[in-house]
Amino acid sequence: MHAATTVSLIPVLSDNYVFVLHGGGSGAAVVDPAVAEPVIAWLEERGLELEAILHTHHHNDHIGGTPGLLQRWPQAAVIASAADRERIPLQTQGVQGGDRLTLLGRHLRVVEVPGHTRHHIAYVLEPQAEEAAELFCGDTLFAGGCGRLFEGTPEQMLSSLQSLSALGTSTRVWCAHEYTEGNLRWAAEREPGNSAIAERLAAVQQQRREGQPTIPSSIGVELATNLFVRAQDAAALRQLRGHKDLWRG
Ligand SMILES: [Zn+2]
């Protein structure tokens, strides 16, 4: 039996999260290190050794800490989309959708989720026993929202969100930014009569007042309250995305 793998989050920059996976041993993996220093300090405090760095996409606030982490732990594997090798140049293990990885004695699956960027990928830590699956989805699915369409189409984002929604309602969603309150304030304006959104917004505002992260969410919560996940087709998603891009709440 493996000890349960724990996921922790480290808040960095103004609203980024770096995620740390660690189990019973001294090994750890991180997802989307925007910066190195707080991550190094966090791991050293706990006596953890970095074995792998996973990237969801090439934006600097997801890969910027990798050179510094590699200085401290030169043997760490750097996992990223093989198709994005030019923009994530330090990768030692290129992956694509459908690939399976073994990390810290656990299995992860790679899912292609283009839309925010053309080679964006997500990682699913497969559950064991009573645990829920853990999803690391970068800037594709946010709690109450989705990523901006910098390089992809509404059709791609719709399909990506559908792939993630299909992971099962108990799947925990670790998205890379604390955008939840703004997303839900926007959604509550769009659908003022939606009590599920209103209730979630109130709960999230309470968490934020207490200085707590609103992450992780779950696929079940997103299916109930995320207007992008609930979009019926690409035209509806395009309309929502355009409206949200211009919203200044
Ligand atoms: Zn991004």
Boltz pocket constraint, residues with backbone or C-beta under 6 A from the ligand:
constraints:
  - pocket:
      binder: B
      contacts: [[A, 57], [A, 59], [A, 116], [A, 139]]
      max_distance: 6.0
